[in-house]
C-alpha cells in the first residue's frame, strides 16, 4: 500500500492540516468522489487465423479507455502482439462481441469488438504496444491507466486496438474498458 501525505485547507484561511493522522478533521470537509465513467468488460473464447484476431474499435462519439487486456492459453505457441491502429481493418470474416456493463443502469457500450475467423487486411499501425511469445499455458495480462499512467484511449471509430497472432490459434481472455460521452 502506498500512502501520500496530503494537506487540506479546512477553514479556508490557508492553514493546513495533514490528512493522514488528523483525527480532528471534520468528515463533512472531505468531498465524496464517485466514479462517473461507465465501465464494461467482455470475455472471449476464440479461434483465429494468423493476423489480427480481435479488433477493438473506438466509439463514433466520446472516448473509450482500455484498462485491461488478458490473453490466455493459446492452443499453439504463438507471438501475441497488441497494436494500436489509426485506421480500421478491412475485409476478413468477423463476428461482433458485445460489452457487458458493470452497472446495469449504464447505456450499451459504444465501443465495438470484432472477433475475426478469417484475418482482415490491417489498418495503418500507430505502433506496437506489447509483443510476447506465448506458450500454450501462458497468460498475458496488460493493465493500463493505473497510478499516473493513462489508459489506452480510442477517440474515434477509425482508431482501433488489435490483438494480433503470428500463428493461427484458439485462445481466450477478456477486455475491460471505460467510456465517456462528449
Secondary structure, 3 states (H helix, E strand, C coil): CCCCCCEEECCCCCCEEECCCCCCCCHHHCCCCCCCCEEEEEEEEEEECCEEEEEEECCCCCEEEEEEEEEECCCCCEEEEEEEECCCCECCEEEEECCEECCCCCCCCCCEEEEEEECCECCCEEEEEEEEEECCCCEEEEECCCCCCCCEEECCCCCEEEEEECCCEEEEEEEEEEEECC
